[in-house]
């Protein structure tokens, strides 16, 4: 009897395992998420300061013919000629520049370690400045918002890591990232809000703990919940936030996002100083406004993403228009130590019909070269480089 029960249990375990493998294979094949992740970010990337960040001490790798940087002990991306450094110390002949932003700064669809914007800028500056070693440190990470960049800059980079110049290259994530129903919580990333909510809920309910555990680790369970969502219309993931966003009927969400972005940019301007000038760029992006200037491949990418997510480019254009219409407000933040530049049209001149985007948001080597050249021309104007 015991053997029979054991045999049945083993057979069921094997069947469940095979079903799980099959579900994972199918989801992976169609490029769907295999398990639940808040904003598609793993919980093991939690960082108390910014909500999440790059995992430290990772090895570089090549996957599907694309290069992925390793990281140092701080979680900063290792590209260009930079090696592991103790950034709390600095040599006299070193110029240290940080570039902060989202995954467009970090780099996607990279050819090699010299392809990111940071590495290209570093090479250009070292070719010009012969007597010192210039290190451009790539501090970009997935989906970062201006509030996370602000916290990283104030409480880690300026506080402890001896920067000479800081470049902030942002805008696209602030334009589309989820907004909280509660305005007083909205100057934060969706990951931060939901991570806290999940921790609080797990501490109160064993059922919630098991549900969350299975959703994050078992594709079969995750898929079942998504199917239930599809056919019942009941939200089983990020319920409050998704109900709030679904109920919005006008562009008030874009106005709130622009308010948040300006609020953080204004504080950022006050962190700049003679010792640490800051340059803030509104990054170029695919937008309805510049659709006609896109290369043919980029138009295909645009139309495909617009079909899947009809409001994505509309909301992004609204955000960019709000900044454009209020650009004097942003320019007024500029001083001898802080500079704000709108680069939203930088890639709009495309006479050679080049491909500037590897997907709906990330750049190619062509656009990274154009962007790094513009950053180079701006940064060498700083009095810091003419002392």
C-alpha positions as CSV (number, residue, x, y, z in Angstrom):
1,X,0.0,0.0,0.0
2,X,2.8,2.4,1.0
3,X,4.7,1.6,-2.2
4,X,1.5,2.2,-4.3
5,X,0.9,5.6,-2.7
6,X,4.6,6.5,-3.1
7,X,4.5,5.5,-6.8
8,X,1.4,7.6,-7.4
9,X,3.0,10.6,-5.7
10,X,6.2,10.2,-7.7
11,X,4.2,9.9,-11.0
12,X,2.2,13.1,-10.1
13,X,5.3,15.0,-9.3
14,X,6.9,13.9,-12.7
15,X,3.7,14.9,-14.5
16,X,3.6,18.3,-12.8
17,X,7.3,18.8,-13.6
18,X,6.7,18.0,-17.3
19,X,3.7,20.3,-17.4
20,X,5.7,23.1,-15.8
21,X,8.5,22.6,-18.4
22,X,6.0,22.6,-21.2
23,X,4.4,25.8,-20.0
24,X,7.7,27.5,-19.6
25,X,8.8,26.5,-23.1
26,X,5.5,27.8,-24.7
27,X,5.7,31.1,-22.8
28,X,9.3,31.6,-23.7
29,X,8.6,30.7,-27.4
30,X,6.0,33.5,-27.6
31,X,8.2,35.8,-25.6
32,X,5.7,36.1,-22.7
33,X,6.7,36.4,-19.0
34,X,7.1,33.0,-17.4
35,X,6.4,34.1,-13.9
36,X,5.1,37.2,-12.1
37,X,7.5,40.0,-11.6
38,X,6.7,43.5,-10.5
39,X,7.3,45.7,-13.5
40,X,9.3,42.8,-14.9
41,X,12.0,43.2,-12.3
42,X,13.3,40.4,-10.1
43,X,12.9,40.7,-6.3
44,X,16.6,39.8,-5.8
45,X,17.5,43.2,-7.3
46,X,16.0,45.0,-4.3
47,X,18.0,48.0,-3.2
48,X,16.9,50.0,-0.1
49,X,17.9,53.3,-1.6
50,X,16.3,53.2,-5.1
51,X,13.9,50.3,-4.8
52,X,16.0,48.1,-7.0
53,X,19.3,48.3,-8.9
54,X,21.7,46.2,-11.0
55,X,23.1,43.1,-9.2
56,X,26.7,43.7,-8.1
57,X,29.7,41.7,-9.2
58,X,28.2,40.1,-12.3
59,X,30.2,38.7,-15.1
60,X,29.9,40.0,-18.7
61,X,28.3,37.7,-21.2
62,X,27.2,37.3,-24.8
63,X,23.7,36.0,-25.4
64,X,21.8,35.7,-28.7
65,X,24.7,37.6,-30.3
66,X,24.3,40.6,-28.0
67,X,26.8,41.8,-25.4
68,X,25.8,42.3,-21.7
69,X,28.1,44.2,-19.4
70,X,29.3,42.8,-16.1
71,X,28.9,45.0,-13.0
72,X,31.2,46.2,-10.2
73,X,30.6,46.0,-6.5
74,X,28.3,49.0,-6.7
75,X,26.2,47.5,-9.4
76,X,27.6,50.0,-12.0
77,X,28.0,48.6,-15.5
78,X,31.5,47.7,-16.6
79,X,32.0,48.8,-20.2
80,X,34.7,50.7,-22.2
81,X,38.2,50.3,-20.6
82,X,36.9,50.6,-17.0
83,X,37.9,47.8,-14.6
84,X,36.9,47.1,-11.0
85,X,37.7,50.2,-8.9
86,X,37.3,51.4,-5.4
87,X,35.3,54.5,-6.2
88,X,35.6,55.9,-2.7
89,X,39.1,56.8,-3.6
90,X,40.4,58.7,-6.7
91,X,43.8,59.2,-8.3
92,X,45.0,62.8,-8.9
93,X,45.1,62.3,-12.7
94,X,41.6,60.8,-12.9
95,X,38.5,62.6,-14.3
96,X,35.4,60.7,-13.1
97,X,32.1,61.2,-15.0
98,X,28.9,59.4,-14.1
99,X,26.1,58.9,-16.6
100,X,22.7,58.0,-15.0
101,X,19.5,56.9,-16.6
102,X,17.4,53.9,-17.6
103,X,18.1,50.9,-19.9
104,X,18.9,53.2,-22.8
105,X,21.9,54.4,-20.8
106,X,22.8,50.9,-19.7
107,X,22.5,49.7,-23.3
108,X,20.5,47.1,-25.1
109,X,21.3,45.2,-28.3
110,X,25.0,46.0,-27.7
111,X,27.7,44.9,-30.1
112,X,30.5,44.8,-27.5
113,X,31.7,46.7,-24.4
114,X,32.7,49.7,-26.4
115,X,29.2,50.2,-27.8
116,X,27.3,51.8,-24.9
117,X,26.9,55.6,-24.9
118,X,29.2,55.8,-21.9
119,X,32.1,53.9,-23.5
120,X,31.8,55.9,-26.7
121,X,31.9,59.2,-24.7
122,X,34.8,57.9,-22.7
123,X,36.9,57.2,-25.8
124,X,36.2,60.6,-27.3
125,X,37.2,62.4,-24.1
126,X,40.4,60.4,-23.6
127,X,41.4,61.1,-27.3
128,X,41.1,64.8,-26.5
129,X,42.4,64.9,-22.9
130,X,45.9,63.3,-23.0
131,X,47.2,64.2,-19.6
132,X,44.5,62.6,-17.5
133,X,42.5,59.4,-17.5
134,X,38.8,59.9,-18.1
135,X,36.4,57.3,-16.8
136,X,32.8,57.5,-17.8
137,X,30.9,55.3,-15.4
138,X,27.7,53.8,-16.7
139,X,25.1,53.9,-13.8
140,X,22.1,53.2,-16.0
141,X,19.6,50.5,-15.1
142,X,16.2,49.2,-16.2
143,X,13.1,51.5,-16.0
144,X,14.7,54.0,-13.7
145,X,12.6,57.1,-13.0
146,X,13.9,60.6,-12.3
147,X,13.2,60.2,-8.6
148,X,15.4,57.0,-8.4
149,X,18.1,58.8,-10.4
150,X,17.9,61.7,-8.0
151,X,18.2,59.4,-4.9
152,X,21.2,57.6,-6.5
153,X,23.0,60.8,-7.3
154,X,22.4,62.5,-4.0
155,X,22.8,59.7,-1.5
156,X,25.4,57.5,-3.2
157,X,27.3,59.2,-6.1
158,X,27.8,62.7,-4.7
159,X,27.8,61.5,-1.1
160,X,30.6,58.9,-1.5
161,X,31.9,58.3,-5.0
162,X,33.8,61.5,-5.9
163,X,32.2,62.5,-9.2
164,X,33.7,65.4,-11.3
165,X,30.7,65.6,-13.6
166,X,27.2,63.9,-13.7
167,X,25.2,63.4,-16.8
168,X,21.5,62.5,-16.5
169,X,19.9,61.1,-19.7
170,X,16.2,60.5,-19.1
171,X,12.6,61.2,-20.0
172,X,11.1,58.1,-21.6
173,X,10.5,56.1,-18.4
174,X,8.9,59.1,-16.7
175,X,6.7,59.5,-19.7
176,X,5.1,56.0,-19.5
177,X,5.8,54.4,-16.1
178,X,2.7,53.6,-13.9
179,X,1.4,56.3,-11.7
180,X,-0.1,55.6,-8.3
181,X,-3.8,56.2,-7.5
182,X,-2.6,57.9,-4.3
183,X,-0.8,61.0,-5.5
184,X,1.2,61.3,-2.3
185,X,2.8,57.9,-3.2
186,X,3.3,58.7,-6.9
187,X,6.9,60.0,-6.7
188,X,8.2,56.4,-6.7
189,X,8.5,53.4,-9.0
190,X,5.7,50.8,-9.3
191,X,8.2,48.2,-8.1
192,X,8.8,50.1,-4.9
193,X,5.1,50.5,-4.1
194,X,4.2,46.9,-4.9
195,X,7.2,45.4,-3.2
196,X,6.2,47.1,0.1
197,X,2.6,46.1,-0.4
198,X,3.6,42.5,-1.0
199,X,5.8,42.4,2.1
200,X,3.0,43.8,4.3
201,X,0.4,41.4,2.9
202,X,2.7,38.4,3.3
203,X,3.3,39.2,6.9
204,X,-0.5,39.2,7.5
205,X,-1.7,36.3,5.4
206,X,-0.2,32.8,4.9
207,X,-2.5,32.4,1.9
208,X,-1.1,35.5,0.2
209,X,2.4,34.4,1.0
210,X,1.8,31.0,-0.8
211,X,0.0,32.7,-3.7
212,X,2.8,35.2,-4.2
213,X,5.5,32.4,-3.9
214,X,3.8,30.3,-6.6
215,X,3.1,33.2,-8.9
216,X,6.8,34.2,-8.8
217,X,8.2,30.7,-9.2
218,X,5.7,28.4,-11.0
219,X,4.8,29.2,-14.6
220,X,1.8,26.9,-14.6
221,X,0.2,28.7,-11.7
222,X,1.1,32.1,-13.1
223,X,-0.4,31.2,-16.5
224,X,-3.6,29.9,-14.8
225,X,-4.1,33.2,-13.1
226,X,-3.5,35.1,-16.3
227,X,-6.1,33.0,-18.1
228,X,-8.6,33.7,-15.3
229,X,-7.9,37.4,-15.7
230,X,-8.4,37.2,-19.4
231,X,-11.8,35.5,-19.2
232,X,-13.3,37.1,-16.1
233,X,-11.9,40.6,-16.3
234,X,-10.8,40.4,-12.7
235,X,-7.3,41.7,-11.9
236,X,-5.2,39.2,-10.0
237,X,-1.9,41.1,-10.3
238,X,-1.3,44.8,-9.4
239,X,-5.1,45.2,-8.9
240,X,-5.4,48.7,-7.6
241,X,-2.9,50.3,-10.0
242,X,-4.3,48.6,-13.1
243,X,-7.9,49.5,-12.2
244,X,-6.9,53.1,-11.6
245,X,-5.1,53.4,-15.0
246,X,-7.9,51.6,-16.9
247,X,-10.4,54.2,-15.5
248,X,-8.4,57.2,-16.8
249,X,-10.1,58.9,-19.8
250,X,-8.0,62.0,-20.4
251,X,-4.4,63.2,-20.5
252,X,-4.3,64.1,-16.8
253,X,-1.9,61.2,-16.2
254,X,0.6,62.8,-18.5
255,X,0.3,66.1,-16.7
256,X,1.0,64.4,-13.4
257,X,3.9,62.6,-14.9
258,X,5.4,65.8,-16.2
259,X,4.8,67.5,-12.8
260,X,6.8,64.6,-11.2
261,X,9.6,64.9,-13.7
262,X,10.0,68.6,-13.3
263,X,9.8,68.4,-9.5
264,X,12.7,66.0,-9.5
265,X,14.6,67.9,-12.1
266,X,14.4,71.1,-10.1
267,X,15.8,69.3,-7.0
268,X,18.5,67.8,-9.2
269,X,19.5,71.3,-10.3
270,X,20.1,72.3,-6.7
271,X,22.5,69.4,-6.2
272,X,24.9,70.8,-8.8
273,X,27.9,72.8,-7.7
274,X,31.1,74.2,-9.0
275,X,32.8,70.9,-8.0
276,X,30.1,68.7,-9.5
277,X,28.3,70.2,-12.5
278,X,25.3,68.3,-13.7
279,X,24.0,68.1,-17.3
280,X,20.4,66.8,-17.7
281,X,19.1,65.7,-21.2
282,X,15.6,64.9,-22.3
283,X,16.4,61.9,-24.5
284,X,15.3,61.4,-28.1
285,X,12.6,58.8,-28.6
286,X,10.3,57.3,-31.2
287,X,7.2,59.6,-31.2
288,X,4.2,60.1,-33.4
289,X,5.6,63.6,-34.2
290,X,8.8,62.2,-35.7
291,X,7.3,59.1,-37.3
292,X,8.0,60.3,-40.9
293,X,11.7,60.7,-40.2
294,X,12.1,57.1,-38.9
295,X,13.9,54.6,-41.1
296,X,11.9,51.9,-42.7
297,X,12.9,49.3,-40.1
298,X,12.1,51.7,-37.3
299,X,8.6,52.3,-38.8
300,X,8.0,48.6,-38.7
301,X,9.0,48.5,-35.0
302,X,6.8,51.5,-34.2
303,X,3.7,50.1,-35.9
304,X,4.1,46.7,-34.3
305,X,4.4,48.2,-30.8
306,X,1.5,50.6,-31.5
307,X,-0.7,47.7,-32.5
308,X,0.1,45.8,-29.3
309,X,0.0,48.8,-27.0
310,X,-2.3,51.5,-28.6
311,X,-1.8,54.2,-25.9
312,X,2.0,53.9,-25.5
313,X,3.2,56.4,-28.0
314,X,0.2,58.7,-27.5
315,X,1.0,59.0,-23.8
316,X,4.7,59.5,-24.5
317,X,4.0,62.2,-27.0
318,X,1.7,64.0,-24.5
319,X,4.5,64.0,-22.0
320,X,7.1,65.3,-24.4
321,X,4.7,68.0,-25.6
322,X,4.1,69.2,-22.1
323,X,7.9,69.6,-21.7
324,X,8.2,71.3,-25.0
325,X,5.4,73.7,-24.2
326,X,7.0,74.6,-20.9
327,X,10.6,74.4,-22.0
328,X,11.4,77.9,-20.6
329,X,10.5,76.6,-17.2
330,X,13.2,73.9,-17.6
331,X,15.7,76.2,-19.1
332,X,15.3,78.6,-16.2
333,X,16.8,75.9,-14.0
334,X,20.1,76.2,-15.9
335,X,23.0,77.9,-14.1
336,X,26.8,77.9,-14.2
337,X,26.7,74.4,-12.8
338,X,23.4,72.9,-14.1
339,X,22.4,72.5,-17.8
340,X,19.1,71.2,-19.2
341,X,19.0,70.2,-22.9
342,X,16.0,69.0,-24.9
343,X,17.3,66.3,-27.3
344,X,13.9,65.0,-28.4
345,X,14.6,66.0,-32.0
346,X,18.2,64.8,-32.2
347,X,17.4,61.7,-34.2
348,X,14.8,63.3,-36.4
349,X,17.3,64.1,-39.2
350,X,17.7,60.7,-41.0
351,X,18.8,61.4,-44.6
352,X,20.4,57.9,-44.9
353,X,17.3,56.0,-43.8
354,X,19.3,54.5,-40.9
355,X,17.9,52.3,-38.2
356,X,18.2,54.2,-34.9
357,X,16.1,51.9,-32.7
358,X,16.6,48.2,-31.8
359,X,13.0,48.1,-30.4
360,X,10.3,50.7,-29.4
361,X,12.6,52.5,-27.0
362,X,16.3,51.3,-27.2
363,X,18.9,52.6,-29.5
364,X,21.2,51.0,-32.1
365,X,25.0,51.6,-32.5
366,X,24.1,54.3,-35.1
367,X,22.0,56.4,-32.7
368,X,24.4,55.8,-29.7
369,X,27.2,57.3,-31.8
370,X,25.1,60.4,-32.6
371,X,24.1,60.8,-28.9
372,X,27.6,60.3,-27.6
373,X,28.9,62.9,-30.0
374,X,26.4,65.4,-28.8
375,X,27.2,64.7,-25.2
376,X,30.9,65.1,-26.0
377,X,30.4,68.5,-27.6
378,X,28.5,69.7,-24.6
379,X,30.8,68.4,-21.9
380,X,34.0,69.8,-23.3
381,X,32.4,73.3,-23.0
382,X,32.4,72.9,-19.2
383,X,34.9,75.2,-17.5
384,X,36.1,72.1,-15.7
385,X,37.7,70.8,-18.9
386,X,39.4,74.2,-19.6
387,X,41.2,74.8,-16.3
